[in-house]
Amino acid sequence: MEKPTPRVNSALREKYVGKTVRLVGKITSFSGNTAVLEASDHGQVLVHLNGESQWGTQYVEVIGQVDQDFTIREFKTTNMGDNFGKHKQQIDIINNDILNKSIYYRSRLGQ
């Protein structure tokens, strides 16, 4: 079984330096081997591209490692479509630390 990868936004990524994470965002720009994504909290995240992924839609999910400078080094990207922004509230709920801890601890206690 693969290790779980937490979903992050621009604010949460600093908690995961050196770890593998998932980031869903809207592509705002490309420049050489980097892209900038707007995360669900409207923060900007710089992603270092691996050169293999095919970014073909406005919204993507990047799986990658958070570097010391809080950029993300891409391992894999999934295209999420061009209308994914309407699901932003769901992403915000997923990224809510308090809710996630509550669900985790209840599941660990069998509740």
VMD Tcl script that builds the backbone (N, CA, C; Angstrom):
set m [mol new atoms 333]
animate dup $m
set s [atomselect $m all]
$s set {name element resname resid chain x y z} {
  {N N MET 1 A 0.832 -1.172 0.000}
  {CA C MET 1 A 0.000 0.000 0.000}
  {C C MET 1 A 0.886 1.248 0.000}
  {N N GLU 2 A 0.537 2.210 -0.853}
  {CA C GLU 2 A 1.304 3.447 -0.941}
  {C C GLU 2 A 1.087 4.312 0.289}
  {N N LYS 3 A 2.095 5.137 0.601}
  {CA C LYS 3 A 1.954 6.083 1.702}
  {C C LYS 3 A 0.942 7.156 1.309}
  {N N PRO 4 A 0.124 7.609 2.264}
  {CA C PRO 4 A -0.813 8.686 1.948}
  {C C PRO 4 A -0.053 9.985 1.676}
  {N N THR 5 A -0.586 10.772 0.763}
  {CA C THR 5 A 0.010 12.070 0.466}
  {C C THR 5 A -1.007 13.146 0.806}
  {N N PRO 6 A -0.695 14.017 1.760}
  {CA C PRO 6 A -1.646 15.043 2.158}
  {C C PRO 6 A -1.879 16.057 1.050}
  {N N ARG 7 A -3.097 16.568 0.991}
  {CA C ARG 7 A -3.417 17.664 0.083}
  {C C ARG 7 A -3.063 18.967 0.793}
  {N N VAL 8 A -2.436 19.864 0.055}
  {CA C VAL 8 A -2.034 21.135 0.644}
  {C C VAL 8 A -2.535 22.293 -0.205}
  {N N ASN 9 A -2.548 23.471 0.403}
  {CA C ASN 9 A -2.722 24.709 -0.335}
  {C C ASN 9 A -1.439 25.506 -0.134}
  {N N SER 10 A -1.434 26.769 -0.522}
  {CA C SER 10 A -0.172 27.519 -0.416}
  {C C SER 10 A 0.262 27.709 1.034}
  {N N ALA 11 A -0.685 27.862 1.950}
  {CA C ALA 11 A -0.341 28.082 3.358}
  {C C ALA 11 A 0.135 26.805 4.051}
  {N N LEU 12 A -0.431 25.672 3.693}
  {CA C LEU 12 A -0.107 24.416 4.381}
  {C C LEU 12 A 1.213 23.789 3.947}
  {N N ARG 13 A 1.723 24.160 2.805}
  {CA C ARG 13 A 2.915 23.460 2.283}
  {C C ARG 13 A 4.126 23.610 3.187}
  {N N GLU 14 A 4.225 24.712 3.947}
  {CA C GLU 14 A 5.398 24.893 4.816}
  {C C GLU 14 A 5.495 23.827 5.902}
  {N N LYS 15 A 4.383 23.147 6.199}
  {CA C LYS 15 A 4.383 22.076 7.199}
  {C C LYS 15 A 4.951 20.769 6.648}
  {N N TYR 16 A 5.168 20.723 5.337}
  {CA C TYR 16 A 5.523 19.463 4.692}
  {C C TYR 16 A 6.843 19.531 3.920}
  {N N VAL 17 A 7.779 20.359 4.343}
  {CA C VAL 17 A 9.078 20.459 3.665}
  {C C VAL 17 A 9.749 19.085 3.681}
  {N N GLY 18 A 10.191 18.666 2.490}
  {CA C GLY 18 A 10.843 17.367 2.350}
  {C C GLY 18 A 9.879 16.207 2.193}
  {N N LYS 19 A 8.588 16.486 2.226}
  {CA C LYS 19 A 7.558 15.439 2.134}
  {C C LYS 19 A 6.862 15.502 0.772}
  {N N THR 20 A 6.235 14.392 0.418}
  {CA C THR 20 A 5.440 14.328 -0.797}
  {C C THR 20 A 4.023 14.785 -0.484}
  {N N VAL 21 A 3.491 15.676 -1.340}
  {CA C VAL 21 A 2.159 16.250 -1.146}
  {C C VAL 21 A 1.394 16.260 -2.463}
  {N N ARG 22 A 0.110 16.590 -2.345}
  {CA C ARG 22 A -0.742 16.820 -3.510}
  {C C ARG 22 A -1.224 18.261 -3.453}
  {N N LEU 23 A -1.190 18.927 -4.583}
  {CA C LEU 23 A -1.662 20.300 -4.686}
  {C C LEU 23 A -2.572 20.408 -5.890}
  {N N VAL 24 A -3.808 20.847 -5.667}
  {CA C VAL 24 A -4.724 21.122 -6.769}
  {C C VAL 24 A -4.733 22.620 -6.977}
  {N N GLY 25 A -4.597 23.047 -8.226}
  {CA C GLY 25 A -4.596 24.478 -8.479}
  {C C GLY 25 A -4.884 24.821 -9.921}
  {N N LYS 26 A -5.066 26.113 -10.125}
  {CA C LYS 26 A -5.313 26.671 -11.455}
  {C C LYS 26 A -3.985 27.179 -12.004}
  {N N ILE 27 A -3.675 26.788 -13.222}
  {CA C ILE 27 A -2.433 27.232 -13.853}
  {C C ILE 27 A -2.555 28.722 -14.169}
  {N N THR 28 A -1.609 29.503 -13.649}
  {CA C THR 28 A -1.623 30.934 -13.964}
  {C C THR 28 A -0.508 31.314 -14.923}
  {N N SER 29 A 0.603 30.552 -14.933}
  {CA C SER 29 A 1.669 30.850 -15.892}
  {C C SER 29 A 2.647 29.682 -16.013}
  {N N PHE 30 A 3.321 29.669 -17.170}
  {CA C PHE 30 A 4.430 28.750 -17.438}
  {C C PHE 30 A 5.639 29.593 -17.816}
  {N N SER 31 A 6.818 29.179 -17.396}
  {CA C SER 31 A 8.038 29.854 -17.810}
  {C C SER 31 A 9.178 28.846 -17.748}
  {N N GLY 32 A 9.644 28.419 -18.910}
  {CA C GLY 32 A 10.728 27.434 -18.955}
  {C C GLY 32 A 10.323 26.136 -18.301}
  {N N ASN 33 A 11.023 25.756 -17.245}
  {CA C ASN 33 A 10.724 24.486 -16.570}
  {C C ASN 33 A 9.958 24.701 -15.261}
  {N N THR 34 A 9.231 25.816 -15.167}
  {CA C THR 34 A 8.413 26.071 -13.980}
  {C C THR 34 A 7.008 26.502 -14.383}
  {N N ALA 35 A 6.095 26.314 -13.451}
  {CA C ALA 35 A 4.720 26.794 -13.615}
  {C C ALA 35 A 4.287 27.395 -12.288}
  {N N VAL 36 A 3.347 28.317 -12.358}
  {CA C VAL 36 A 2.768 28.892 -11.150}
  {C C VAL 36 A 1.310 28.464 -11.094}
  {N N LEU 37 A 0.913 27.913 -9.927}
  {CA C LEU 37 A -0.472 27.509 -9.704}
  {C C LEU 37 A -1.094 28.415 -8.659}
  {N N GLU 38 A -2.375 28.724 -8.851}
  {CA C GLU 38 A -3.145 29.396 -7.812}
  {C C GLU 38 A -3.833 28.307 -7.010}
  {N N ALA 39 A -3.483 28.204 -5.739}
  {CA C ALA 39 A -4.041 27.167 -4.865}
  {C C ALA 39 A -5.445 27.562 -4.407}
  {N N SER 40 A -6.097 26.654 -3.692}
  {CA C SER 40 A -7.475 26.880 -3.250}
  {C C SER 40 A -7.610 28.064 -2.300}
  {N N ASP 41 A -6.525 28.448 -1.621}
  {CA C ASP 41 A -6.561 29.611 -0.725}
  {C C ASP 41 A -6.116 30.884 -1.438}
  {N N HIS 42 A -6.038 30.820 -2.767}
  {CA C HIS 42 A -5.660 31.926 -3.662}
  {C C HIS 42 A -4.182 32.296 -3.580}
  {N N GLY 43 A -3.384 31.533 -2.859}
  {CA C GLY 43 A -1.946 31.764 -2.828}
  {C C GLY 43 A -1.282 31.188 -4.069}
  {N N GLN 44 A -0.135 31.725 -4.421}
  {CA C GLN 44 A 0.614 31.287 -5.590}
  {C C GLN 44 A 1.676 30.268 -5.177}
  {N N VAL 45 A 1.792 29.198 -5.962}
  {CA C VAL 45 A 2.774 28.151 -5.678}
  {C C VAL 45 A 3.601 27.905 -6.937}
  {N N LEU 46 A 4.912 27.991 -6.799}
  {CA C LEU 46 A 5.820 27.714 -7.904}
  {C C LEU 46 A 6.103 26.217 -7.943}
  {N N VAL 47 A 5.927 25.626 -9.124}
  {CA C VAL 47 A 6.151 24.192 -9.318}
  {C C VAL 47 A 7.291 24.009 -10.316}
  {N N HIS 48 A 8.303 23.229 -9.937}
  {CA C HIS 48 A 9.398 22.875 -10.843}
  {C C HIS 48 A 8.964 21.632 -11.614}
  {N N LEU 49 A 8.810 21.777 -12.922}
  {CA C LEU 49 A 8.284 20.707 -13.768}
  {C C LEU 49 A 9.316 19.610 -13.986}
  {N N ASN 50 A 8.812 18.373 -14.122}
  {CA C ASN 50 A 9.717 17.240 -14.351}
  {C C ASN 50 A 10.010 17.025 -15.831}
  {N N GLY 51 A 9.329 17.737 -16.708}
  {CA C GLY 51 A 9.577 17.633 -18.142}
  {C C GLY 51 A 8.869 16.481 -18.819}
  {N N GLU 52 A 8.140 15.664 -18.065}
  {CA C GLU 52 A 7.464 14.500 -18.634}
  {C C GLU 52 A 5.947 14.636 -18.659}
  {N N SER 53 A 5.384 15.403 -17.763}
  {CA C SER 53 A 3.926 15.504 -17.657}
  {C C SER 53 A 3.350 16.344 -18.790}
  {N N GLN 54 A 2.126 16.044 -19.144}
  {CA C GLN 54 A 1.401 16.777 -20.171}
  {C C GLN 54 A 0.305 17.597 -19.502}
  {N N TRP 55 A 0.577 18.845 -19.248}
  {CA C TRP 55 A -0.406 19.727 -18.618}
  {C C TRP 55 A -1.333 20.233 -19.715}
  {N N GLY 56 A -2.594 19.749 -19.723}
  {CA C GLY 56 A -3.488 20.068 -20.824}
  {C C GLY 56 A -4.791 20.727 -20.430}
  {N N THR 57 A -4.988 21.007 -19.139}
  {CA C THR 57 A -6.221 21.660 -18.711}
  {C C THR 57 A -5.884 22.814 -17.774}
  {N N GLN 58 A -6.884 23.638 -17.514}
  {CA C GLN 58 A -6.682 24.816 -16.677}
  {C C GLN 58 A -6.396 24.453 -15.214}
  {N N TYR 59 A -6.990 23.356 -14.734}
  {CA C TYR 59 A -6.788 22.911 -13.352}
  {C C TYR 59 A -6.037 21.586 -13.355}
  {N N VAL 60 A -5.074 21.453 -12.447}
  {CA C VAL 60 A -4.269 20.236 -12.354}
  {C C VAL 60 A -4.072 19.853 -10.893}
  {N N GLU 61 A -3.764 18.572 -10.687}
  {CA C GLU 61 A -3.316 18.111 -9.381}
  {C C GLU 61 A -1.871 17.669 -9.536}
  {N N VAL 62 A -0.990 18.284 -8.768}
  {CA C VAL 62 A 0.434 17.965 -8.810}
  {C C VAL 62 A 0.778 17.128 -7.587}
  {N N ILE 63 A 1.459 16.017 -7.818}
  {CA C ILE 63 A 2.055 15.253 -6.730}
  {C C ILE 63 A 3.542 15.546 -6.801}
  {N N GLY 64 A 4.095 16.009 -5.689}
  {CA C GLY 64 A 5.506 16.367 -5.691}
  {C C GLY 64 A 6.034 16.580 -4.290}
  {N N GLN 65 A 7.290 16.944 -4.223}
  {CA C GLN 65 A 7.950 17.154 -2.934}
  {C C GLN 65 A 8.102 18.644 -2.669}
  {N N VAL 66 A 7.805 19.045 -1.433}
  {CA C VAL 66 A 7.980 20.440 -1.026}
  {C C VAL 66 A 9.457 20.658 -0.694}
  {N N ASP 67 A 10.073 21.610 -1.391}
  {CA C ASP 67 A 11.481 21.931 -1.157}
  {C C ASP 67 A 11.625 22.972 -0.045}
  {N N GLN 68 A 12.862 23.225 0.375}
  {CA C GLN 68 A 13.146 24.159 1.475}
  {C C GLN 68 A 12.580 25.555 1.228}
  {N N ASP 69 A 12.520 25.965 -0.037}
  {CA C ASP 69 A 12.005 27.296 -0.372}
  {C C ASP 69 A 10.489 27.287 -0.598}
  {N N PHE 70 A 9.829 26.190 -0.221}
  {CA C PHE 70 A 8.376 25.991 -0.307}
  {C C PHE 70 A 7.863 25.849 -1.739}
  {N N THR 71 A 8.760 25.710 -2.714}
  {CA C THR 71 A 8.320 25.352 -4.055}
  {C C THR 71 A 8.050 23.850 -4.062}
  {N N ILE 72 A 7.402 23.388 -5.118}
  {CA C ILE 72 A 7.101 21.957 -5.224}
  {C C ILE 72 A 7.818 21.396 -6.442}
  {N N ARG 73 A 8.517 20.307 -6.242}
  {CA C ARG 73 A 9.197 19.591 -7.323}
  {C C ARG 73 A 8.257 18.496 -7.805}
  {N N GLU 74 A 7.779 18.642 -9.031}
  {CA C GLU 74 A 6.763 17.746 -9.591}
  {C C GLU 74 A 7.281 16.327 -9.790}
  {N N PHE 75 A 6.489 15.351 -9.329}
  {CA C PHE 75 A 6.711 13.946 -9.657}
  {C C PHE 75 A 5.723 13.511 -10.737}
  {N N LYS 76 A 4.464 13.904 -10.552}
  {CA C LYS 76 A 3.389 13.478 -11.451}
  {C C LYS 76 A 2.285 14.530 -11.410}
  {N N THR 77 A 1.607 14.716 -12.541}
  {CA C THR 77 A 0.489 15.658 -12.599}
  {C C THR 77 A -0.692 15.007 -13.287}
  {N N THR 78 A -1.884 15.307 -12.769}
  {CA C THR 78 A -3.134 14.837 -13.363}
  {C C THR 78 A -3.943 16.046 -13.801}
  {N N ASN 79 A -4.402 16.038 -15.043}
  {CA C ASN 79 A -5.280 17.098 -15.520}
  {C C ASN 79 A -6.649 16.940 -14.873}
  {N N MET 80 A -7.200 18.043 -14.357}
  {CA C MET 80 A -8.473 18.008 -13.632}
  {C C MET 80 A -9.605 18.696 -14.388}
  {N N GLY 81 A -9.356 19.158 -15.592}
  {CA C GLY 81 A -10.404 19.791 -16.380}
  {C C GLY 81 A -10.317 21.307 -16.335}
  {N N ASP 82 A -11.277 21.930 -17.010}
  {CA C ASP 82 A -11.287 23.384 -17.097}
  {C C ASP 82 A -12.340 24.032 -16.212}
  {N N ASN 83 A -13.200 23.246 -15.570}
  {CA C ASN 83 A -14.265 23.787 -14.723}
  {C C ASN 83 A -14.126 23.338 -13.279}
  {N N PHE 84 A -12.937 22.962 -12.887}
  {CA C PHE 84 A -12.724 22.406 -11.555}
  {C C PHE 84 A -12.901 23.432 -10.450}
  {N N GLY 85 A -12.793 24.712 -10.770}
  {CA C GLY 85 A -12.877 25.764 -9.774}
  {C C GLY 85 A -14.173 25.769 -8.993}
  {N N LYS 86 A -15.238 25.224 -9.562}
  {CA C LYS 86 A -16.517 25.204 -8.848}
  {C C LYS 86 A -16.472 24.270 -7.639}
  {N N HIS 87 A -15.444 23.452 -7.517}
  {CA C HIS 87 A -15.313 22.526 -6.392}
  {C C HIS 87 A -14.378 23.068 -5.308}
  {N N LYS 88 A -14.068 24.355 -5.369}
  {CA C LYS 88 A -13.120 24.958 -4.432}
  {C C LYS 88 A -13.526 24.769 -2.978}
  {N N GLN 89 A -14.808 24.883 -2.666}
  {CA C GLN 89 A -15.240 24.724 -1.276}
  {C C GLN 89 A -14.923 23.325 -0.759}
  {N N GLN 90 A -15.076 22.327 -1.602}
  {CA C GLN 90 A -14.751 20.968 -1.187}
  {C C GLN 90 A -13.256 20.833 -0.907}
  {N N ILE 91 A -12.434 21.457 -1.723}
  {CA C ILE 91 A -10.986 21.411 -1.515}
  {C C ILE 91 A -10.628 22.111 -0.212}
  {N N ASP 92 A -11.276 23.246 0.066}
  {CA C ASP 92 A -11.010 23.964 1.318}
  {C C ASP 92 A -11.350 23.098 2.526}
  {N N ILE 93 A -12.427 22.338 2.442}
  {CA C ILE 93 A -12.804 21.445 3.544}
  {C C ILE 93 A -11.750 20.352 3.714}
  {N N ILE 94 A -11.291 19.788 2.611}
  {CA C ILE 94 A -10.262 18.750 2.664}
  {C C ILE 94 A -8.987 19.294 3.308}
  {N N ASN 95 A -8.661 20.554 3.026}
  {CA C ASN 95 A -7.438 21.164 3.548}
  {C C ASN 95 A -7.571 21.673 4.975}
  {N N ASN 96 A -8.756 21.583 5.570}
  {CA C ASN 96 A -8.990 22.107 6.909}
  {C C ASN 96 A -8.327 21.195 7.940}
  {N N ASP 97 A -7.259 21.681 8.562}
  {CA C ASP 97 A -6.497 20.887 9.539}
  {C C ASP 97 A -7.352 20.407 10.704}
  {N N ILE 98 A -8.189 21.269 11.241}
  {CA C ILE 98 A -9.008 20.907 12.400}
  {C C ILE 98 A -9.958 19.771 12.039}
  {N N LEU 99 A -10.622 19.883 10.902}
  {CA C LEU 99 A -11.540 18.835 10.464}
  {C C LEU 99 A -10.793 17.537 10.198}
  {N N ASN 100 A -9.657 17.616 9.523}
  {CA C ASN 100 A -8.888 16.411 9.208}
  {C C ASN 100 A -8.444 15.686 10.464}
  {N N LYS 101 A -7.974 16.412 11.475}
  {CA C LYS 101 A -7.545 15.777 12.722}
  {C C LYS 101 A -8.721 15.118 13.420}
  {N N SER 102 A -9.872 15.774 13.396}
  {CA C SER 102 A -11.063 15.224 14.037}
  {C C SER 102 A -11.477 13.910 13.376}
  {N N ILE 103 A -11.499 13.890 12.062}
  {CA C ILE 103 A -11.872 12.678 11.324}
  {C C ILE 103 A -10.846 11.580 11.572}
  {N N TYR 104 A -9.554 11.946 11.548}
  {CA C TYR 104 A -8.496 10.958 11.745}
  {C C TYR 104 A -8.616 10.311 13.118}
  {N N TYR 105 A -8.754 11.126 14.159}
  {CA C TYR 105 A -8.787 10.569 15.505}
  {C C TYR 105 A -10.055 9.766 15.757}
  {N N ARG 106 A -11.185 10.196 15.192}
  {CA C ARG 106 A -12.406 9.401 15.354}
  {C C ARG 106 A -12.258 8.054 14.659}
  {N N SER 107 A -11.633 8.034 13.482}
  {CA C SER 107 A -11.467 6.759 12.772}
  {C C SER 107 A -10.491 5.849 13.518}
  {N N ARG 108 A -9.475 6.427 14.157}
  {CA C ARG 108 A -8.509 5.631 14.921}
  {C C ARG 108 A -9.145 5.056 16.185}
  {N N LEU 109 A -10.161 5.749 16.712}
  {CA C LEU 109 A -10.834 5.287 17.925}
  {C C LEU 109 A -12.028 4.387 17.610}
  {N N GLY 110 A -12.298 4.201 16.310}
  {CA C GLY 110 A -13.406 3.337 15.910}
  {C C GLY 110 A -14.770 3.981 16.067}
  {N N GLN 111 A -14.822 5.301 16.037}
  {CA C GLN 111 A -16.099 6.009 16.180}
  {C C GLN 111 A -16.678 6.348 14.838}
}
mol reanalyze $m
mol bondsrecalc $m
mol representation Tube
mol addrep $m
